[in-house]
Amino acid sequence: MTEAVSGPVVVGIDLGTTYSLAAVMTRHGPRVLRDQDGEALIPSVVAFEPDGTLRVGRAALARALDLPDRTVHSIKRLIGRAGVEIDAEAKRLPYRVRRGARDLARVVMTVPAYFDDAQRQATKDAATLAGLDCRRIVNEPTAAALAYGIDGSRDGTVLVYDLGGGTFDVSILRIQGGVFRVLATAGDTHLGGDDFDLLLAGDLLAASGATAVVEDSRVKQALRRAAEALKIRLSDAESAQLELDLSTGRTTTVHATRADFERRIATLVERTIDCCRRALSDAELDVGQLDDVVLVGGSSRIPLVRRRVAEFAQRAPRTDVDPDLAIALGAAIQADVLAGGNRALLLLDVVPLSLGIETMGGVVSKLVLRNATIPTSVTEEFSTQVDGQTAVDLNVYQGERERTADCRKLASFKLRGIPPMPAGLPRVAVTFLVDADGVLRVTAVEKRTGVQASIQVVPSFGLTRDEVRSMMSAAIEHARDDMAARELVELRNKGLAMVHGTRRALELADLPPDEVYSVKKAVAHLDRVLAAGAPVDELRAATDALSRLTAQIADDVIGSAVKKALGDTPLPKSVLPGSEPR
Amino acid sequence: MRHVLLRLIDPFETLGLPATMDLDAATLEARYLELSRTAHPDRNAEVESDAQVAMLARAAAINDAFRTLRDPWTRAQALCERLAPGVVAATAKLSPEFLAGAMELAEAVALAERDAAEALAERIRRALAAILADIRAALTHVDARSAARLLNEARYWQKAGADLRQKLRA
């Protein structure tokens, strides 16, 4: 940075699934911050060296192949998710990226528009733990629209299509006299470029014939990298060739064409177009009423994506800002607004998903409807069902469906101390207040008596926010213990995958009976160890034993297994012509 | 638990607009944006935390008032409540004749096939337009009770319309 920054600085951070960026407003407009090598895109990767050293960004990415079990990536997919979905501590690891950067006190962070309340809370908490004062959570497509030279001077309606590494978002904004108003937003928090990579990686694996080493995490990493590289090359070229080295001592040459790749990802791309349709309908607009279509996110470079968006929107999308930088630049512009540097712009964002409470019979009574402009406050009055009821349960849900079972539970409250009254007499006023960050606060008051029980929010994963905070702080202090716990979880996952993978390989392979017997025995042993919940050492011994055994016979398996795999599965042979194993 | 919608703040007052059904959409929008420019929390990031709570409440009230007044049905409801607080809840009990008709309507929606469904959708649209016109007339004569009863009747037509749309999509 050589450009002077004046006044109070607020930094805009685009915390991405695969890459993260930071930007600030300068006298010459928003500028992305670059590292000493001039790179703006910092890989969202953290590596834990065996000696306890922490590496982040490019340095961590470089270790991904050597330390696959100790490198965390694509963490954004896990943020704010419940324990059943992820290893609980994984979600907070990448935020230590910013620890010690105390001069970066005030920040604006971006999240996918479709992030739910828990995911926003987790992002805010993570920033706090990293020593950052998060002044605002901004939806990514909104930030991108700001960056797009859509400087507020020209009025119109804009569709922002944001396909990133792990999430897809679409927002429709109306710009009037410097006010950016989000009319509707839709998306999918689990759809992005990573999914394209995974599809390609599956094809590459089939082509390489390395069935027996599918679960080797080193091979997985290599495959992912190769798939990503291939995907990027197919955006510029009609076909590409790749030398695949899966550390099995053999290399395979893989050919791929753009047409095959496009056929492979067509369904996923269609899902994004469906979201666009829904957002337009929510905004009560026709395609013809759009004045601009803007593409954001690295995956929007894919030619098929551009073509489908253009077809849908009936106009050529704008691509004049680097899709990787747009969100960070927009966050910097919004940061400048918050710092008081820009009085001309204003963002009016919306709630992505409806919010309500559970009423009789497991039904969600919605108080705040999706696409309501924030901040918003809604108060509704409820009563009791049973005579003499002295407490009411308030269960807060998020989602569009009618029944609680189909929505996401955000919190549980209890309002106590209601004097005994006949059913229906108490008047419980429940207020939902969504602030400018899209974060929800709920209060409940019994109006006849004025009882206002103090209400404690319990996030859906069964911990209070204070508990989450103290756990997160503890995790920073006890990184080694956490890592051991993490290792156990990963080893378990690896073991489970090995059991499944090897059993499948055995079905496909023509092996001598004695080898089948010894492999089956090792698989059965690993299965038992897993079921018993054995400690790390025992688990590692069992997985290693099976690995050694399968490695010895891997070459035999490959020949027959791959032929069968390619013959009897819907894996597109056509994607990878000439993919016979050597 | 049962619940009643509460309107604690008058949306016309919040936006400083005349309390009438005949609000011009462009005027309403311009007024909303003008108020948002000064009242939004982003414009007041530096004020003290006590004042921020009030600022948040004010910004929320402006957003909610705009949402209420933009839609003619919620605008009519706000006018009813302004004229006679609680009148919409007080007129929620509808005549047996109307309810019998509403049940027939719900049945028609449940049974409607493709072609009949289109005709039924058109019938519902017309009915709602007629009810809205009656509500306007009632409010012009400051008859909050009639307007409120019509609003309650309209809910059945709106629900039938929504059910039909969902059925057509499936």
Interface residues (C-beta under 8 A of the other chain):
Chain A: R135 R136 Q176 G177 G178 V179 R181 V337 L338 A339 G340 R343 L346 L347 L348 T359 M360 S365 A372 T373 I374 P375 T376 S377 V378 T379 E380 E381 F382 S383 T384 Q385 V392 G424 V428 A429 L433 V434 D435 A436
Chain B: M1 R2 H3 V4 L5 L6 L8 E29 L33 S36 R37 H40 P41 D42 R43 A45 E46 L56 A57 A59 A60 A61 N63 D64 F66 R67
